[in-house]
Amino acid sequence: MSKFQNKRALAAGAGLLLLLSGCENLSMRLPSTPPPEPKPPPMAPLTLDPVLAGSIGAVTFLSDVDPLAVRGFGVVIGLGKNGSADCPTFVREHLINEMSKERESWADLEARKRFSPADLIESPATAVVEIVGVVPPGAARSTTFDIMVRAIPGTATRSLAGGLLLPTSLHVSDPTGSTEALLSMPVVARAAGPIFVNPFATPQDAEGLRTGYVLAGGQCTDERTFRLLLREPSYPMTRRIALRINERFGQRPPIADATSRGFITLKVPPEYSQDRAHFLRLLPHVYIDGTAAFSEAKLRQLMQYAVQPGYDLEAISLAWEGIGPTAIPQLKALYTHADARVRFYAARAGLRLKDPDAVTPLSALSKGADRDLALLSIAELGRCNLPYAAMLLRPLLDVDDAELRIAAYEAVLNYSTTFVQTRRFPHLLDPLQLNLALDIVESNGRPLIYVRRTGMPRIAVFGRRLPLTLPCFYSDANDSVILNALDESGDLTILTNRYNQPWDPLFVPPRVEDLISALADLPTKDEMGLPRGIGLPYSQVVQVLAALSRDQTIAAPVKIEEASMVELFGPAPQVERVETEPADDAAPLAPVEPDAPADGRAETEAGSEPGPTP
């Protein structure tokens, strides 16, 4: 280190000590006169990994890439006697005003128009709820995201099970938490859809039943851009970087705009709309010089780093991907490298650059001994859009490792295949909304039932024609749904009194897929006048399956998707940045802190049954 650098480091250290020594005397009181606007602190010298030399990340840092917390209020219908008319006056007035504007969009639900917004709010079959969610960074207009709904504290609402959230607006979350301030914040998303309540919450778990989720229930109304801030503002450099980004990721329409000498405004390219986090990791690793001579020299350097111990293969793989298709010839040489990690990162870059030869090494890794690399390889094969990749994933649907099987299933959902057949069931309260999707997965492995709790209400049954073990009997907590089979030779009988009147019994073959279909389908009659289903909501279908699995009526485990509250509602995974953005770039939003739901793997059954909608 030079003498000049030593002096700078000592000065910085002394300043830090002075700052820390005065922390105990800090006051939160506002000064009588506003202080002058502080100037940005000088940027510290940057020590770069050689991989990043010459890259966009060497001269910029990402800004506006934090998830955006959103919040709002809405009305949930279809709760029978489990709702309440309780509602704070200010929220009530806001919802009446908003729903009055929404009524024209209820054209397909004429029955609902019989009730005024005030009638809906005051019905015991409805509840006013608070809604929270997180809009992902770089989200395009119409991007969907999961939301959480919860009955307003202090109200008499008992359960949101079986309910439907009516369309409502979501505002940028106000840091103060004030309702009045929130409703004056900009509207950035809409929310609506069926409520998914923890299927294992008991009647004693009051807050568990008063909290639910709408999978993919939030939808962005605006596009979220982000920025690249230059470490040393320069018009020529911003224009050069913007041209390079558009050259690499698409010119029509351009995704980068050299807005000023200090920053570049960007959008996420359509190609990365389903994987924004990867694009935000990739962008800093794109080299500013895109000439053939520079790229060839850089590729030789990266090849040397990749086979040496101690280098970050993730960063090297992103750099290969940033260079573009010209990297493919050199990557091919590493597809057979002795080190499995080198093979993976080279093949990952190759596959993302559309090299079909990269499928073979990733397919081998997906079946290899390194489980972490196997899971990563399966995910890459799922997103590559090469149809024969799905065929290579097919054998993994038979393995004993449930996590690998589920990863392979999620991957093949990106393709149209003959070994996953899907049937969709509309929601009882709104046929335009999805109650659940049922996937029958062709598999020769052990029977397995997989339940999604993020993204989309989805149940996957591994193994066609999975039988029920008879005789059997099941009844929910209040006898609103009864399953009965007296002997091994007959059909399964389904009885319900969910509609305040006896309903004709359903007789279904004793197979899991037929049972799910009968539980989820709408309560209408078929061409022979026989009932088709009972319209049971998604969470209660899961409850029935879990109960039948526990008593061995279904000889298969029910595996619930594992996702923590952090994964559901933030903080979002941190984007890898070369340097943290300045503290004064933007005031942080107050974190969303929803009540934690009951553990989805509990062994108790759910409680009260919703009644019909107003």
Residue, then its C-alpha position, 0 to 999 in steps of 0.5 A: m500500500s502506498k503512503f498516500q493510501n496509508k494516510r487515507a486509511l488512517a484518516a478514515g479510521a480516525g473519523l470512524l472512531l470519532l463517530l463511534s465515540g459520540c454515538e451515546n450522545l445522539s438525540m432523536r429530536l429534530p433540530s430547530t432549523p434544517p441542516p444543509e443537505p449532506k454531500p455524498p461521502p467520497m467513494a472508497p477505493l475499490t479492490l476488485d477481483p481480477v474477474l471483474a476488471g473492465s466490467i460494468g460492476a467495476v465502475t457502477f453499483l446497482s440502485d433501486v433493487d430492494p423489494l417494495a413493501v405494499r399494503g392495503f385493505g379489502v373485503v373477503i366474502g364467503l365466510g358463512k358465519n365466521g366473518s364480522a361487520d367490524c371495521p374502522t370507520f376510516v377504512r370502511e369509508h375508503l372501501i365503500n368508495e373503492m368498491s363502488k367504482e369496482r362494481e362494473s367489473w363484476a359483470d360475470l358475477e351478477a348475484r354479487k351486484r345485489f349487495s351494495p358495498a355497505d351491505l357486503i361490509e356489514s354481512p356476517a359472511t364477510a370480513v375486512v382484512e389488511i393485505v401485505g405483500v412485497v413487489p419484486p425488484g424489476a417487476a414488469r406490469s402485470t407481474t404477480f406475487d403472493i400476498m398475505v391477508r389477515a383479519i383486522p385486529g380487534t374484530a370478531t372475525r373467526s376464520l378466513a377459510g374458504g373466503l375470496l378476496l374481492p379486487t382492491s388496491l395495494h399502496v406503497s407501504d407507509p413507513t409510519g404505519s398510519t392508515e390515513a398516510l397509507l391510503s394517500m400513498p401511490v397505488v402500485a398493485r392490485a389484489a384479489g383471489p381465493i384465500f389459502v388458510n393453513p389447512f392444519a390450523t385448529p379451532q383453538d388457533a384463532e390467529g392461524l384461522r384469521t390469517g391466510y394467503v392469496l397465491a399469486g394474488g397481487q398484480c403490479t400495475d406499474e413497471r419497476t425500473f432500477r438504476l446503475l449509479l456511476r462511481e465517477p459521473s461521466y456522460p461518455m461512460t453512461r452512454r457507453i455502458a447503456l450501448r453495451i447493455n442494449e447490445r448484449f440484452g436487446q435493442r428492441p426495445p432498449i432496456a438501458d437509458a443513459t438518463s444522466r451523467g450519474f446513472i443509467t435507468l434499466k428494465v429487466p429484459p423479457e428473457y429474464s422476466q421469470d428470473r430477475a434475481h439472476f439478471l441482477r447478478l449477471l449485469p455487473h459481470v458484463y464487460i464494457d468492452g465488447t470487441a472480439a479482441f477484448s473478449e478473446a483475451k478475457l476468455r483466456q484469462l477466465m479459463q485460467y482462473a476457472v481451473q485454479p483453486g480459490y477462484d469464485l466459479e459463480a463469478i466466472s460463470l456469470a462473466w462467461e455468460g456476460i460475454g455472450p455466445t462467443a464464449i461457447p467454444q471455450l466453455k465446451a472444453l470444460y464440459t468434461h473437466a474432472d472437477a464436477r463444480v467446474r463442469f457445472y458452472a461451465a455448462r450452466a453458462g453454456l446452457r444459458l447461452k443456448d448451447p444444446d451441448a451443455v444439456t448432456p453434462l448437466s443431465a449427468l450432474s442431475k443424477g450424480a452423487d453431489r446432491d447440491l449440484a444435482l438440484l442446481s442442474i435440475a433447475e437449469l434444465g427446467r428453464c432452458n426451453l429445450p424440449y429434450a431436456a424434459m425427457l432427460l429429467r423424466p427418470l428423476l420422477d422415479v427416484d426415492d429422494a423426494e426433494l429431487r423428485i419434486a425439483a424434477y417435477e417443478a422443472v418439467l412443468n415448464y414443458s408440455t409433456t405427456f407424463v404430466q397431465t393437468r386439470r384446473f378447477p375454478h373457484l366456487l365463488d368466482p369461476l374466473q379464479l383458480n381453486l386449484a390445479l391437479d397434476i397427475v405425474e407419471s412415475n414408477g417410484r413410490p407414491l407421493i403427493y406434493v402440495r404447493r403453498t406459493g405461486m399457484p394452488r397446485i397438487a401433484v400426485f406421483g403415480r397414475r391411478l393411485p388407489l385408496t385403501l378401503p374400507c374408510f371413513y372421514s368426517d371434518a370437524n363439523d361434519s360438513v364433509i363426510l367420506n365413507a366406503l363400507d367395504e373394499s369392493g364399492d365406490l367412495t361416497i361423498l356427502t356434504n351439507r355445506y350449502n345449508q341443505p342436504w346435497d345428493p351424494l357423490f359416488v367416485p372410484p376409490r382413487v386419489e385423483d378421482l377423490i381430489s376432482a370430486l372435492a375440488d370441482l364445482p357443485t354442478k350436475d353432469e349430463m346425466g344429472l349427477p353431481r360433479g363435485i362439492g367445491l371444497p376450497y384448496s386448503q380444505v382439500v389439502q386437509v382431507l388428503a393429509a388426514l387420509s394419508r395419516d390413517q393410511t387410507i392413502a398409502a403415500p406421504v403428503k409433502i407440503e412445499e417448504a417455504s419460510m416467511v422470509e421466502l414468502f414476504g422478504p427480505a428478498p435474497q440479497v443481490e450480489r453487489v460490488e459495493t453497497e449503494p450510498a445510505d442517502d440514495a433512498a429512505p428504506l421502507a419499514p419492514v413488513e412483519p406479518d404474524a407468523p402462520a402455524d406450521g404447515r407440517a402440524e399434525t392436527e386438522a383444520g376447523s370451521e367450514p365457510g358458508p356460502t357467499p352473500 
